[in-house]
Amino acid sequence: MNRGSSAASCPASVPGDGQGSGLGRRVCSNCHKVLRQEKKIRVSLPLTRGPSAFIPEKEVMQANSLNERMHLLVEEYSTSGRLDNITQVMSLHTQYLESFLRSQFYMLRMDGPLPLPYRHYIAIMAAARHQCSYLINMHVDEFLKTGGIPEWLNGLEYVPQRLKNLNEINKLLAHRPWLVSKEHIQQLVKTGENNWSLPELVHAVVLLAHYHALASFVFGSGINPERDLDTSNGYRLISVNNFCVCDLANDNNIENASLTSNNFEISDSLSELEALMDRMKRLQEEEEEEASQEEMDTRFEKEKTESLLVVTEAFDDEIVSIADVSRYVEDPGFGYKDFGRRGDLPTFRAQDYTWENHGFSLVNRLYSDIGHLLDEKFRMVYNLTYNTMATHEDVDTTTLRRALFNYVHCMYGIRYDDYDYGEVNQLLERNLKVYIKTVTCYPERTTKRMYDAYWRQFKHSEKVHVNLLLMEARMQAELLYALRAITRHLT
């Protein structure tokens, strides 16, 4: 198992500088320097920087050099024809990579309800909700290669009304999927020249959920831009808002940062690891002792309430929208709001609408075979284990994997009646919870400091495994809400 949060440092206000703005400047609580206010800054991009800003290049490259299977998979399933940075990082888990590439290839290239250019434009729209320029650049290229109309890349006002009509469900699925209702479905499929057939809509929903979740993986794993994208004379422009140079220093000195973090408070992190393993062992021994339903209800509500307190204080300001991204976004100010803050919304009881018994059959009926591919991918990541934790072997990580998956669903208001949410609090320490919530709900705000702050004794491959779990849990949550709305429309 590969696992893994310290909140981004919460900026603090500084009195006005006396130059007439009347607004306080802000300081980084990590290094106490005044935060820069420019919209964009240039960051050097060495050619040896590697596929991830969070993982030492040699670690990924070493795994790839020994991985013949990965190269065969890329030849068979890559839509771009290149070994991209996402694939290189995911190749730390080749079993999962095969399921991922097969399902993504099917969505983008195989027979399906939507024309090929539509598929890539929908991917662009989905990635834009999280300002994921990496995925946008990738699919702009693919959109043009598959015969897309170049004018559409000028922005949403240039695309057909049918695509514009996806804006609402795109933004809801990306940020507050529990708000998707059968009325949204009816609006899209109603009779008219711009209507969507149900198979087309299911294909679109699968693409939206896939690329929202993939944006979480891109930011959570620190995926670097491809070398020929977003670069100019060895530099790239990045958008910043109250962003501290100490974060950039972390990102640009990966080898040094890794050495430092590995030696920092090593005794503390070792004791954290031992304590986590003790808690896992104790929970496994106590599994036969069932709590009452009332106690289970109380523990879920407690965890849902506590999730409201995670990281919100770190995000006082809106993220600056990158100009090239904003053209694909409608209502950019719409973002994640904690499910638990909306008391009028009922909890989604997983037993009432499950992927296995409801979502799988519906999606397979309307978009042939994709259900099988998604189901294989969900099962693969949920059951993937090497029975290791850091340097320990023969470890049963089932409880930890389950806690990670179910915590994501808890933040989206999905509850499993047969799961004891007390396990989440025992297994996921605060730094990890901050990381999970950021990657899942606000992925564009993830920093290397957050990535480094949790599970300091774990391998990078184990943290990538965490990101795969978070990505698939998020995708499944979005699909459950969307497919439930479609089912209600049909009944």
N, C-alpha and C positions, 0 to 999 in steps of 0.2 A: 504493500500500500504506500502511496506517496501523498503526504499531507501538508496541511496547513494553516496576528493582525494588529497592528498598532494603528490607531487612528492617524490620519494625516495630521500633522501638527496644526492645532487650531490657531488661526491668526488672531492677534490681539490688536485692538485699536491704539493708535498713538495720536495725541492731540494734533490739531491742524498746524500746518507749517508756517502759517502767517502770511501766505502768499495769495490769499483771497479766495481759495477754493471753499473754505469752511468745512472741508471733509477731513477726517482723520486718516492718516496713513496707517499701514498695518505692518506688523512685524511677525517674523517666523518664531514660533515658540521653541523651535529646535535649536536655531543658531542665533536668534535674537537680532537678526539683521532686518532692515526695512525691506519689505517685499517690492519687487519691481512691478511697475504698472503697465509696461508696454504690452501691446496686443501680440507682438511677435518678436522672437529673438532667434539668432542664428546659433545653431549647435553644430560643432564639428562632427564629422561623420567618417571616422577612419575606416579604411577598406577592410580591416580585420575585425570589425565590430561584432560580427556574428549575427545569428538569427534572433537573439533575444538580448534585451538590455538588462535583464535580471539574472541570466544564467551565463557562466563563463563559456566563451565560444568553444574552448577545447573540449568541454564536457559534452556538448552537443555534437561536435565534429567527430569525436572519438566514437560515440554511439553510432553515428551515421556511417562511418567508415567500415564498421563491422556488420552493417545491416543490409545485406543483399536483398532481402525481402522488400524493404522499403523502396528500393530503386525499381523493382518489378512492379510494385503497386503504383508508383508514380507514372511509369510508362503506360499502364493500363487505364488508370482512372483520373489522371491529372487533366483538367480542362485547359490549363494554361500552357502545358507542355514543358514546365520548368519545375525544379525542386524548390518550392517557395519556403519562406521562413516558418509558416505555420506547420507545414508538413515536417520540416526538420525537427521542430520542437516536439510535435506529437509523436515522432518516430521513437522517442524514448519509451513508447508503449505501442509496439508494432501491432499487437493483436487488436487493440482498439483502433489504430490508424486504418486498418483494412475496412472495418465496419464504417468508419467515418467517411473515407474516400468513396466507398461504394454507394452509400446513401446520397452523398453530395453529387456525385456524378449522375446518378439517376434523376435527381431533381433538376439538374442543369442541362443534361444532354440527351437522356433517353426519351422515348415516346411519352407524351403527357399532354394535358389539356392546353397548356400555354405555349405560345410561340417562343423560340429561343431568346430573342431580344427582350421580350417582356420579363423573362426569368431573371436576366441580369439587371434590368432596370429596377425590379422589385428588390433585388439584393442591395442595390445602391440606396434605395429609399429606406430599407431597414437599417443598414449600417449608418446612415446619416442621422438617425435618431440619437445615436451615441457619438456622433462626430468621429466615426472611425474611418479616417482617411486611408488607412491601409487597405481595408476592404473596398472602399469606394474606388480607389485607383485601380485595384485589381479588376473590378467588374465594369468600370468604364472601358477598359481595354477589351474585355470579353464581349461587352455589348456591341462595340464597333466591329469586332471580328465576326460576330454572328449576324451582321446585317442590320444593326440598329441604326435609326435615323440620327445623325450627329446633332441635329437641332435640339433633340430632346435633352441633350447634356447641358443646355443653357439654363435648365431649371424646370420646375414643375408646371409653370405656366405654358410650357411648350409641348407638353405631352397630351395624349388623348384624354378626354374626360373620364373614360373608364379607369385609367390609372390614377387620375386625381382622386377618384372616389375611394381609393384604398387608404387615403391619408388618415382618416379617422380610426380605422381598425389598426393601422400601423402604429399610430401613437399610443392607442390604448394597450395593445399587446406589449409594446416595448416598455411601458411605464406603469400601467395599472390594469392588467388583464382582467381583473375581477369585474370591471365595468362593462366588458363586452356582453351584449345582450342579443336576444333573438331579433330585436328591432334593428340592430345594426346589420344583421344578416339579411333581413327582409329588404332593407334599403338598398343593399348591393345587388340582390337577385331579382328585384321587382322588374316587371315587364317594361321594356324601353330599349332604345338603341344603344345605351351605355351599360346595360345590365351585365352581370356576371352569371354564368351557369354555376351550379353547385360544384361540379368537378373542377372548373377553373378557380373558383374561390378557395376550395380546399388546397389546391396546388399553391396558390398565392399565400395562404395562411401558413403552410408548411415552410415555404421559403422565408417569410417574415420571421417566424419563430426561430428558424435555423440561423439566420444572420444576426438577429438580436443576440442570441446566445453565443454565436461565434465572436461577436464584438467583445463579449465578456472574456472570452478566452484570449483574444488578442491583447487586450489591456492587462488582464490578470497575469499573463505570461511575459509581458514586456516585449511583445513581438516588434522587431525593428522594421522600418521600411525596406522594401526590396532595394537593392543597390542602385537600380536605374530609375527609381521613382522618387519624386520629392527632393531631388538633390541638385545642387548647383555648385560647381567648383569645390566639391568636398564638404559642403555645408547643407543643412536643411533648415527650413523655417518651422518653428513650432508655435502653437498658440498658447499663450499664458495668461493667467489672471491670478494675482496674489500668489504667484508661484515662486518658490525660493531657489536661489542658485545652489543651495546645498542638495536639493533634489537632483539637479542637473549633474552635480559632481558625482552623486551616487551612480547615476545612469552611465556616466562616461568613464568611470574607472572601475569596471566590473571586477577585474581580477583583484585589484587592491581591496575593493569593498568586500569581496567574498573572503579574502584572507583575514580582513579585520573582523568581520562578523563571526567567522569561525572561531576566533580566539577571544572574542569579547564575552566576558562572564561565562566562560565555558562550564564552570562548575554549576552555575545556576541553571543553565540550559540542560545539562545532564540530569540534574535533579528533577527538572520539569518533565523530561522524557520518562524517567523512572516512575514519577507520580502518575503520569498519564497511563502508563502500562499497568500500574497497580489498579487504577480505577476501571480500566477495561476488563481486567481479570475479575475484579469484584462484581461488575455488572453481569458478566457472563455466568458467574456462579449463582447470582441472585435471580436469573431469568425465570426460574420455576416459581418464584414467589410473586404471584400476581397481585397488583394493587387493585383497589376497588374502582369501579367506573367513576365514582365521584372524585376520587383522588386523581385519576387520569385526566378528568376534565379540568381540575384545578391546575395541574402541572402544565397542560397545554396553554391555558389562559395566562399563566404566569410567564411562560416562555414567550408568548406572543406580545405581552406587555413589555417584557424586558427588551425585546428586539427593537422597540421604539426608541430606547435610550442609546442604542449603539450608533455611533458616528455622527448623529445629526448635528452635534455641536461643531463639527469640523467644516461644515459647508454653509458658511454665512453668505457667500456670494454666488451669483450666477456664473456659470462657465462661459467664457467668451466664445461666441460661435465663429468658426472659421468660415471665411467668405465662400470658398469653393465648396463647402459642405452645406451651408445654409440654403443654397438654391434648391436643394432637394428636401427641405424640411418645411412643413407647415406647422404653425403654433410651436415655435422652438422653446417657449417658456414652460411648456407642459412637461412635467417630469414625475418621477416616482414619489408617491406619498404613502406613508406607512399604512398598510391595510388596517391595523388595529386602531387607528385614529378615527376610522369611520364606523361608529357604533351601529349605524343603521344597516350595515352590510352583513349578511349572515356568513358564517364560516363555510367554506366549501368542504363538505364531508367527503373524503376520498372514496368511501364505500358506496356513496350514492352515484358516483360517476367515475369509474376507474379507467385507466388506460387499457388494461388487459381485457375488461369485459365490455367496454363501450367505445372508447376512442379508437382503439385498434381496428375494430370491425367497420366503423363508419369511414375512417380515412381510407381503408383498403377498398371499400366498396366504391367510393367516389374517385379515388386516384390509385388505380390498380398497382399492387405490389409495394407501394411505398410504406404501407403499414408494417410489412414483414421486415423491411430494411431498418425502419426506425426502432421497431421492437428489438431487433438483434443488437442495435447500437445501445439502447437503454440497458438491456440486460448485460451486455458486455462491460460497460463502465461500472455498473452497480456491483457486479461480481468479480471484477478484475482485482487480483491480489497476487502478491509474490510472497505472502506470509512473512514479510519483513517490516521492521520499523527502525529507521536509521541503521545502527549497526547490529540490531537484534534480529535473530532469525526464528522461524517456527512460531510466529505470532499470528493469532487469529484477529484480523482487523475488521471483522464483520460489523461490530457495534459502532466503530468509528466511521466506516463508510456510510452506514445507515443514518448516523447522526448528521453528517454533512448533507446528505441528500434531503433528509426530512426538515432540516433547519431552513434550507432554501424554500421549500414548499410552505413552511410555517410563515415566512415573511410575505408569501403571496396568499396567505389566508387559507391554505389547504391543510386539512387535518386528517390524520390516520387514527381512528378510534382505538386500534389495537397497539399503538406505539406509546411508550412511556417517555414523554418529553422531558422528564427529569434527567434522562441520559444526555440530552443536549448540553445542559448546564454542567454536568459532570465531566464531559469529554471535550467541549470546545471552550478554550480559554478566551478571555476578552480580546486579545490581539487577533486571534483567529476569527472571532465573530466580526470584528471591524473589517477585516480583509474580505470575508465572505459577503458581507452586506455591500461593501463598496464594489467589488467585482460584479456582483449580481445586479445591483440596483443602480449604481452610478459608475459603471466601469471606466468611463473616461477620466475619472478622478483617482484612479489607482496609481500609487507611487512605489518606487523600489523600496522605500523605507517601510511601507506597509508589508510588502512581500518578505523583507528580511526580518521583520519583527516577530513573526510567529514561527514556532517549531524550528528553532535555530540549529538543532542537531540533525534535522532530517535532510535527506538528499534532495537535490533539485528535481530529480525525476519523481520523487514523491510529492513535491509541491505541484508539479505539472499534473500528476494524477488528481490532486485536489481540484485543480482548475477544470479538468475533464468532467469530474463529478458535478461541479457547480454549473458548468455549461449545459450538461444534459438534464439536470434537475430543472434548470430555468426553462429550457426548451419544452420539456414535458408539461410544466406548469402552464405555459402560454397555450400549448395545444389543448390541454384539458378545458380551459375556459372557452376557447374558440369553438372546439368541437361540441361542448355542451350547449353553446348557443345555437349551433347549427342543428343539433338534435331537437332542441325546443322549437326551432323554426319548422322542423319536419313533422312535429307531432301536434 
